[in-house]
């Protein structure tokens, strides 16, 4: 069920999450996130994620009503803005699609339980030091596109539930199990990414670091057909020494010496495509 409240401004306390592109500390403590854009909100409405509220122009209410009626929540607050200029002022430009929603991050199972439920051959991805929300969103989209079964986000990375990350994932974040190490939102998560990788190693999962400056192996020389976790770092600093030491091997994409590295989204797509190809899933 849902209830509609027509509004002419964004001053209501319930609308506070919509008024900033940043993720306030209280939002993290509450485990909420903002979804923005037609496709992202539609995918949220079709997902198992709980929804707190939806914000849209009044003239688009009928378009979203069937999906809202199909939701299992007892009470979703739907704020219908009578003037679209209010939403345009919120976003900062006129070509805004005009639909947003606040959702709740589902509690993640302990990593051991998640591993037990994931079928073999397991394919996981880990992110270390990715502070750019857009890059995290791209990584999520690549994970879903190429069949990764879960994403481990290190304590030095931005959350994939930041507003820009959710938007850049195009809503694929609602299809991917995520564990953020060291965050209050994920109380059962390992204290850090190094410990998470050690746990994977204990379960027989090979951790492969995507490392552009390595003499170990090239991508074409690696067998990805078994249980493995692909570890990606930032474009600038790469994978931290501690996380790199926790990996079983470092692997590079062959490139000319005039190119330092690829954007993490591009590198992840190359690695994950190769893993999917070897597993016969392309």
N, C-alpha and C positions, 0 to 999 in steps of 0.2 A: 504494500500500500504506500501511497505518497500523499503529501498535502502540499498544496500550491499557495505560495504567498507572493503577491505582487509587490514589487519594490521599485522605488524611484532613485535610490542611492545605495551605496555600499557601506553604510555606517553601522549596520547591525553587528553585534559582537559575533554572531554565528558566521559572518562573512569574513572574519579576520584572516583565515588561511588563504583566501583568494587575493588579498590585497598586497601580497609581496611575492617576489620571485625567489626569495630566500626561504630556507626551511628553518623556522624558529625552533629554539631548543624545546619549547613546550609541544610543538608539533611532533618532534622526534619522540618525546616522552609519551605522547598519546598514540604514537604509531600511525599517524595519518599522512596522507600525501594528496597532491592536487593533480588531477588529470585535465589536460587542456586540448581542445580541438575536436572536431566532429568524429573522426575515426577513432581517436584514443578513447573518448568518452563512450562511444558505441561499444568498443571492445570491453571497456570496464563494465558496462551494463550487461554484457553477455557473459561475464566471468563469474567466478565463485567468490570474488572479493566483496566484502561488505561495503556498502555505500552509505555515507552520512548525508550528503546533500548534493544537489545539482543546481547550477546557475546558468541561465540561458535567457535569450530574448523572449518576450511573451509570444511573439508571432511564430516561434519554433516549438512551442509546447506540444502542439498536436502531433508533430513529427516524432517526438520522443516518447509520447504517452504509451504506445503499445509496449515498448521495452520497459518502461517504468512499472507498468501494471504487472509485468511478468516477474518482477523482482520478488524475492522471498522476505525482504525486510518488512517489519510491521509499520515503520514510519520513516520514509525518506523525505527530507525537506527539499522542496523544489522552489527555488527563488526565481520568479519570472520578472525580468527587468522590463519596465514599460518603455524605456528609451535606450536604444542600442548604443547611443553615444556614451552612456555610463560605462558600458563594457569596453568600448574603444578607449576611453580615458584610462581605464584600469590597465590595459595591455600596452597602450602607448602608440598604437597605429590603427589605421582605419580598416585594413583588410583582415581583421581578426574574425575567425569563424564564429565566435560568440557563444561557445558551449564549454563549460567547465564542470568539474565534479570533485568532491572530496571523498576519498576512500580510506579504508583501514587496512594496514598491512597485516596479512594473516600470520599467526604465530608459526614459526618454523620448527620443524621437528629437530631433535638432536641430530648431529651429523651422522652418528653411528646408525641411527634408525633410518635416516634418509638413504644411506648407502645400502642398507639391507633391502630397501624397497626398490632400488634402481636396478633394472635388469642388466645383465651382462651381454656384450662388453660395455662397460661403463665409460662414458665420456663426460668429463667435468671440465669446467673452466674456472680459473682463479685470476683475480685482478689485484695487482700490487701498485700502490702509489698513483692510481688514476684519479687525479683531482678535478679533471674537466668533466662536467656533467654530461655534455654532449657526447664525449667519447664513451662514457659509461653506457649511455643509451644506445650508441652504435654497437657496442660489445654485446649488449643484451639481444639486440635484433639479430646479430650474426649467430649467437648461440641458438636461438630458436630456429633460424633459417637452416642451420646445418646439423641440427639434432643433438646439441649438447643437452644433458639431462639435468644439470644444476650449475649454479654460479656461486662461487665463494668470493666475497668482496672483503679485501683486507682492511684493517683498521686505519691505514693511511690513504685509503681511497674515498672518494665521494660516494654517497649513497645512490643506488640506482632508483630510489624513490624520490629524488629531487625533482622538482617540477620540470626542468629542462631535460633531465634524463628520461623521465616517463614520456615526455613529448617526443624525444629523439628515438625512443624505442618503438614508436608508433603503436604503443599498447601491447607489444609482445611481452613486456614485463609481467603481464597477467597470466602468461603461459609457462613461466620459468621459475622453478623452485630456487630461492635465493637464501643464502646465509651470510649475514654481515658479521664478521668477527669483531668482538670487542665493543658491540653496541648494545645499549639497554633494550632496544626493540627486539633483540634476539638473545634472550637470557640463557638459552641452551647452547649458544655458539661457543666454539673454542675462543680462548682469550686473545689469540692473535693468529695471523695467517700462517706463520711458521708452525705453530702447534697443529693447525688444521692440516697442513701438508704432511706433517709427521704422522698424523692419524691416518691419512690416506695411504701413506707408505706402509703402515702396519696392516692395512687391509689389502695389501698387494696391488695397490694402484700406483702406476708409474707416473711421476710428476715431471713434465717436460717443459723447460723454460724456453720461451721465445726470446732469443737473445741475439741481436744483430752482430755483435762483435765477439764471435766465438770461433775457436779452431776445432771444436768438437765434431759436430755433424751438420750437414745440410739437410733441409727438409725432405728431399727425395731419398735420403738414406735411412729414414726413421720408420719403424713399424708402428702404426697407430691402430692396429686391428684389435689389440687387447685392451684391458682396463687402463685408462690413462687420464691425467688431468693436465690441461694446457694452461700454462701460467704466463700472463702478459703484464708488462710494466708500462710506465709512462714513456712517451716519445722522447722527452728530454733526458730524464735520469735513468730510464730503463728499470730493471728489476733490482731491488735492494740487495746488498751482499748477503744478508741473513736469509732472505727468501730464496735467493739463487743457490745458496749452500744447501738448502732443504730440498732442492730438486735433484732428480736422479741424473739428468743430463740437460745440456744447453744445445739448442738447435737454431740454426740461422736460415733465413730465406736468402737464396743466392741473389746478390745484387752487385752492380759495378761499384768500385771503390769511391766513385764520386757521389754516391747516395749513402747518407749516414743511416737512415732508418725509414720505415713506413709509419704512417699514422696507425695507432693501435687498432682502429676499426678495419683498416686495410689488411694489416698483418693478421688479425684474428680471422678475417674472411679467408685468407690464403691457407692458414693452418687448419681451420675447421673444414674447409672444402677438401683438403687432402685427407683428413681423418675420415670424413664422410665417404670420399671416393674409395678408400681402402676397405671400408666396411660395406661397400656396395649400396650406399644410401643416396647417391647423387642421381 
